[in-house]
Amino acid sequence: MVATPTKAKYDIKDINLAAQGRQRIEWAAREMPVVRQLQERFAKEKPLEGIRLTACCHVTTETANLAIALKAAGADALLIASNPLSTQDDVAACLVADYDIPVYAIKGEDNATYHRHVQTALDHRPNIIIDDGSDVVATLIKERQHQMEDIIGTTEETTTGIVRLVAMLKDGVLTFPAMNVNDADTKHFFDNRYGTGQSTLDGIIRATNVLLAGKVAVVAGYGWCGKGVAMRARGLGANVIVTEIDPVRAIEAAMDGFRVMPMAEAAKQGDVFVTVTGNKHVIRPEHFEVMKDGAMVCNSGHFDIEIDLKSLGAKATEVKEVRNFTQKYTLPNGKAIVVLGEGRLINLAAAEGHPSAVMDMSFANQALACEYLVKNKGKLEPGIYNIPKELDQEIASLKLKAMGIEIDTLTPEQNEYINSWTVGT
Ligand code: ADE
C-alpha cells in the first residue's frame, strides 16, 4: 500500500498502518461524545489559533481524538509518547497521514529514543504542554530555561505528574501556571478508578489468559487506581489483599471488605501482584524471595519503578519470554517469578489503556484546560490550578446527556434552604 503524502515530520513505526488506525480512532470516537462536541465548537471558534502545543500522552485511539479536536481548535499540535510501550503504531500513522499531525512515538522504543522524542517535543517551542507524568515540563525546566518565556502553561494528566509539579513549585522552579486535570472530579473518579480498574485486568488477562477466579490478587496502593483494580479483581472472583502505607486508606480498604497486610506477608500469599502506588521498589528482593513459584507481578502505576526488576534480573539464572509481554525469571532456588509488561503500565503495554468512554471525560478536561490557559494568558500566577468547578460540571452534564440520563434540579425552596444558615433544628 502507498502511504498518503504528508507535510508533517514524524518518527513512527510504519505510515502504511494509517487505514487501520483510522478505523480504530473512529470506533473510539463513538464513545467520546463530549470530546466530539468540544471539537465541533472548537472548529467554529478556533480558541487555540496560533498556539504551538506539545502533547506528551499515551498514543492511543483516545489521544488521537483529543489531538484531532486540538487541531480543529487551531493549535499547531505535535504529539510524542509518554511511555515507551504504550504507543498504538497504527494510530500514530493515521494522525500523521490523515491529519498532518507530527507524531514521534513507536511502540517498544528504547529509552534513548524516548528521550530524543522529548527533545523534539521541546524543539517545537510549545506555548502549551499537555503532559502525562511531567517529563516534558521537567526537561524544559532542567535543560531549556531559555524557552520558559514561550510558555503560557501546562496541563497535567496524571497523579504522578501532579506530585512532580508540587515538588517543582516547592523548589521555586515552576514559573508558569499548571492545570491539574488529574484532580478534576470528572477525571479521577472515573479514569483512575473505572479506567485503571478495567484496563489493568484487561492487560493481565490479554498477557497471560489466566483465570482470576479463586486466585489471590495483591493490590499495592489504595488510591483511586488501586480502588478500581481491587474492585474489578474481586468482581472476577479473586481473593484480594490490599497493601498500603497510609493508615486512612488502609482502613478504607478494610471497610471495603479487603484483607490488608504488609507486603512482606502478602508476598507469601499472592498469585498475582499489581502495583499502583506511584512510589519505587514496592516489590523488592525480600518479597521475591518468599513468593510462590509462578507468582505474577505487574505494575499499573505511571513509571516502571514500582517493581525492583534490576535486582530480580541480577538474581535470576534465566529470563525467558514465554508469551507476549510475559517474562519468566527463574531464581537460584528454582522458583519462577513471572513479570508482565516489563514492569511498565500493564494496561497500556498489553491492552489498549482505559476505555474511550472514560477518556472522553479526561480529555474533555484537557481540551478545556488548554482553552482556559489561553483565555487567561498573562493573568495566572505561577502555580497549580484546579479545573474550575463550572468546567467539571459542564463535562459531567454533557456526559450524562450523552448517556441518556436525566437528573433532578433543586426546587426554589430547596435552593433557599441549602444556601441559608438560619434554619436549624
Ligand atoms: N491513559 C490510560 N489510558 C489511556 C488511553 N486509553 N489513552 C490515553 N491515555 C491513557
Residues whose N, C-alpha, C, O or C-beta is under 5 A from the ligand:
A	BS01	ADE	H58 T60 E62 T63 E352 G353 H354 M359
